[in-house]
Amino acid sequence: MKRTYLLFISLLTIVLIVAGCSGNASKNTSSEKEGKEGGTLNVASQSEPATLDAQITGDSDVKDATRSIYEGLMILDDKGNPKPDLASKVDISDDKKHTRSN
């Protein structure tokens, strides 16, 4: 009796595990996978920035907020090398003292 009960519980457990693991895959349409333009972006922050002038403060909340607002002529890539952002290209003089952004 105990053996059949243990066998029944084992089979039931296996059936429930298999049923839980074999759920239907997500059936997203192509329009759901692609991003859409417009709308509202809500961003959570730990605190409200005191100012939006990142030059007068070293507060990280201000820098995080203004990074999304202001774009620079140059940015750093993943390896820390400068590359043009708003500038289309940067010409460096031969003496490497002057640059001109286009």
Backbone as CSV, one residue per row, in Angstrom:
resi,resn,N_x,N_y,N_z,CA_x,CA_y,CA_z,C_x,C_y,C_z
1,MET,0.826,-1.196,0.000,0.000,0.000,0.000,0.867,1.255,0.000
2,LYS,1.899,1.277,0.847,2.775,2.432,0.895,3.530,2.595,-0.424
3,ARG,3.860,1.470,-1.028,4.626,1.518,-2.265,3.786,2.109,-3.402
4,THR,2.540,1.762,-3.526,1.684,2.328,-4.566,1.399,3.807,-4.293
5,TYR,1.267,4.172,-3.046,1.051,5.582,-2.691,2.286,6.402,-3.065
6,LEU,3.469,5.910,-2.761,4.709,6.589,-3.092,4.886,6.680,-4.612
7,LEU,4.540,5.642,-5.324,4.612,5.643,-6.779,3.632,6.663,-7.377
8,PHE,2.430,6.722,-6.807,1.418,7.671,-7.272,1.892,9.109,-7.052
9,ILE,2.434,9.414,-5.889,2.927,10.763,-5.580,4.102,11.116,-6.502
10,SER,4.979,10.165,-6.751,6.130,10.408,-7.638,5.670,10.715,-9.047
11,LEU,4.723,9.934,-9.570,4.207,10.168,-10.919,3.478,11.501,-11.013
12,LEU,2.712,11.819,-9.995,1.999,13.095,-9.968,2.981,14.262,-9.968
13,THR,4.049,14.153,-9.212,5.072,15.201,-9.173,5.733,15.368,-10.537
14,ILE,6.055,14.276,-11.172,6.688,14.337,-12.493,5.746,14.963,-13.514
15,VAL,4.475,14.587,-13.480,3.492,15.150,-14.412,3.349,16.654,-14.198
16,LEU,3.308,17.103,-12.952,3.180,18.530,-12.670,4.424,19.306,-13.112
17,ILE,5.597,18.729,-12.924,6.833,19.396,-13.350,6.865,19.516,-14.867
18,VAL,6.534,18.440,-15.560,6.532,18.477,-17.024,5.481,19.454,-17.532
19,ALA,4.323,19.477,-16.910,3.264,20.399,-17.346,3.686,21.851,-17.108
20,GLY,4.388,22.111,-16.014,4.835,23.475,-15.726,5.936,23.937,-16.653
21,CYS,6.779,23.040,-17.080,7.904,23.386,-17.952,7.529,23.454,-19.418
22,SER,6.395,22.926,-19.796,6.036,22.885,-21.210,5.003,23.935,-21.574
23,GLY,5.063,25.107,-20.925,4.122,26.173,-21.231,4.319,26.698,-22.628
24,ASN,3.301,27.327,-23.190,3.370,27.871,-24.541,4.391,28.987,-24.591
25,ALA,5.134,29.064,-25.678,6.086,30.152,-25.879,5.309,31.436,-26.116
26,SER,5.953,32.540,-25.851,5.317,33.832,-26.062,4.982,34.004,-27.531
27,LYS,3.768,34.421,-27.824,3.314,34.572,-29.206,3.216,36.047,-29.554
28,ASN,4.378,36.746,-29.511,4.399,38.159,-29.863,4.328,38.324,-31.367
29,THR,3.574,39.297,-31.795,3.551,39.614,-33.212,4.731,40.523,-33.509
30,SER,5.022,40.725,-34.761,6.172,41.550,-35.123,5.984,42.988,-34.658
31,SER,4.766,43.479,-34.588,4.549,44.856,-34.152,4.833,45.008,-32.660
32,GLU,4.679,43.958,-31.883,4.977,44.038,-30.463,6.481,43.999,-30.200
33,LYS,7.243,43.378,-31.071,8.681,43.280,-30.890,9.382,44.579,-31.251
34,GLU,8.826,45.332,-32.168,9.431,46.575,-32.598,9.030,47.697,-31.650
35,GLY,9.925,48.660,-31.496,9.630,49.809,-30.662,8.645,50.729,-31.352
36,LYS,8.052,51.609,-30.578,7.141,52.565,-31.182,7.576,53.961,-30.792
37,GLU,7.301,54.915,-31.663,7.683,56.289,-31.418,6.585,57.004,-30.661
38,GLY,6.995,58.014,-29.899,6.037,58.824,-29.168,5.706,58.210,-27.827
39,GLY,4.816,58.809,-27.115,4.413,58.295,-25.823,5.164,58.975,-24.688
40,THR,5.087,58.393,-23.518,5.690,58.945,-22.322,6.672,57.949,-21.734
41,LEU,7.845,58.443,-21.345,8.850,57.625,-20.681,8.893,58.028,-19.220
42,ASN,8.599,57.099,-18.334,8.667,57.350,-16.901,9.969,56.773,-16.369
43,VAL,10.728,57.595,-15.642,12.017,57.185,-15.102,11.994,57.401,-13.601
44,ALA,12.422,56.397,-12.854,12.476,56.513,-11.396,13.867,56.977,-10.979
45,SER,13.923,57.822,-9.984,15.184,58.326,-9.452,15.127,58.263,-7.939
46,GLN,16.301,58.149,-7.324,16.323,58.073,-5.860,15.918,59.393,-5.229
47,SER,16.286,60.495,-5.871,15.907,61.805,-5.344,15.749,62.769,-6.508
48,GLU,15.141,63.901,-6.228,14.917,64.898,-7.268,16.155,65.778,-7.386
49,PRO,16.644,66.017,-8.603,17.833,66.865,-8.742,17.538,68.295,-8.309
50,ALA,18.505,68.908,-7.642,18.318,70.272,-7.140,18.382,71.300,-8.264
51,THR,19.114,70.991,-9.322,19.278,71.895,-10.453,19.464,71.064,-11.713
52,LEU,19.321,71.681,-12.865,19.612,71.002,-14.120,20.878,71.557,-14.761
53,ASP,21.680,72.289,-13.981,22.963,72.798,-14.442,24.061,71.921,-13.867
54,ALA,24.509,70.965,-14.661,25.496,69.990,-14.183,26.865,70.612,-13.962
55,GLN,27.098,71.833,-14.454,28.401,72.468,-14.293,28.597,73.052,-12.899
56,ILE,27.525,73.286,-12.149,27.688,73.910,-10.840,27.565,72.922,-9.686
57,THR,27.382,71.659,-9.989,27.230,70.676,-8.919,27.922,69.371,-9.310
58,GLY,28.265,68.592,-8.319,28.850,67.284,-8.557,27.885,66.173,-8.207
59,ASP,26.634,66.543,-7.951,25.613,65.589,-7.534,25.323,64.586,-8.655
60,SER,25.368,63.316,-8.344,25.152,62.294,-9.375,23.718,62.293,-9.891
61,ASP,22.746,62.688,-9.066,21.364,62.758,-9.547,21.213,63.810,-10.645
62,VAL,21.915,64.928,-10.488,21.876,65.987,-11.495,22.535,65.499,-12.777
63,LYS,23.685,64.869,-12.648,24.398,64.380,-13.830,23.587,63.311,-14.564
64,ASP,22.917,62.428,-13.824,22.083,61.403,-14.467,20.914,62.031,-15.215
65,ALA,20.287,63.050,-14.614,19.138,63.692,-15.248,19.560,64.490,-16.482
66,THR,20.651,65.226,-16.379,21.057,66.073,-17.499,21.700,65.275,-18.627
67,ARG,22.203,64.088,-18.352,22.774,63.247,-19.409,21.706,62.906,-20.451
68,SER,20.469,62.825,-20.029,19.381,62.513,-20.959,18.854,63.752,-21.678
69,ILE,19.219,64.930,-21.192,18.703,66.171,-21.770,19.695,66.794,-22.739
70,TYR,20.950,66.927,-22.297,21.968,67.618,-23.071,22.873,66.616,-23.779
71,GLU,23.168,66.895,-25.036,24.095,66.061,-25.789,25.375,66.855,-26.022
72,GLY,26.496,66.156,-26.012,27.771,66.812,-26.231,28.267,66.612,-27.649
73,LEU,29.336,67.345,-27.993,29.941,67.168,-29.302,30.642,65.829,-29.389
74,MET,31.191,65.372,-28.272,31.936,64.119,-28.230,31.374,63.244,-27.111
75,ILE,31.492,61.917,-27.284,31.148,60.968,-26.225,32.262,59.936,-26.145
76,LEU,32.236,59.130,-25.110,33.196,58.051,-24.961,32.546,56.737,-25.361
77,ASP,33.283,55.916,-26.107,32.747,54.608,-26.477,32.934,53.624,-25.327
78,ASP,32.641,52.352,-25.547,32.713,51.342,-24.494,34.115,51.160,-23.927
79,LYS,35.127,51.489,-24.723,36.513,51.322,-24.281,37.106,52.606,-23.728
80,GLY,36.313,53.680,-23.660,36.779,54.942,-23.109,37.445,55.846,-24.125
81,ASN,37.339,55.533,-25.391,37.926,56.365,-26.447,36.910,57.397,-26.906
82,PRO,37.351,58.656,-27.117,36.403,59.683,-27.573,35.992,59.434,-29.023
83,LYS,34.720,59.727,-29.300,34.210,59.641,-30.665,33.161,60.724,-30.838
84,PRO,32.931,61.186,-32.071,31.947,62.256,-32.301,30.530,61.813,-31.929
85,ASP,29.782,62.739,-31.337,28.364,62.488,-31.041,27.528,63.432,-31.898
86,LEU,27.418,64.688,-31.506,26.724,65.660,-32.351,27.618,66.120,-33.486
87,ALA,28.926,66.131,-33.260,29.864,66.507,-34.315,29.921,65.389,-35.351
88,SER,30.003,65.762,-36.605,30.103,64.732,-37.637,31.512,64.167,-37.710
89,LYS,32.519,65.015,-37.455,33.906,64.559,-37.381,34.708,65.594,-36.607
90,VAL,35.899,65.210,-36.175,36.771,66.099,-35.420,38.140,66.078,-36.072
91,ASP,38.629,67.264,-36.434,39.960,67.393,-37.008,40.907,67.863,-35.914
92,ILE,42.021,67.176,-35.733,43.018,67.537,-34.725,44.231,68.096,-35.448
93,SER,44.720,69.243,-34.960,45.869,69.867,-35.606,47.115,69.015,-35.429
94,ASP,48.150,69.319,-36.227,49.386,68.541,-36.170,50.063,68.632,-34.803
95,ASP,49.958,69.813,-34.167,50.570,69.953,-32.840,49.676,69.436,-31.717
96,LYS,48.518,68.948,-32.088,47.532,68.350,-31.171,47.080,69.310,-30.073
97,LYS,47.094,70.600,-30.369,46.654,71.610,-29.403,45.295,72.188,-29.761
98,HIS,44.915,72.072,-31.020,43.663,72.687,-31.468,42.817,71.643,-32.164
99,THR,41.521,71.747,-31.958,40.593,70.872,-32.665,39.524,71.712,-33.310
100,ARG,38.924,71.197,-34.334,37.830,71.870,-34.986,36.738,70.835,-35.228
101,SER,35.534,71.086,-34.744,34.410,70.174,-34.935,33.591,70.638,-36.112
102,ASN,33.123,69.699,-36.894,32.251,70.017,-38.034,30.872,69.514,-37.765
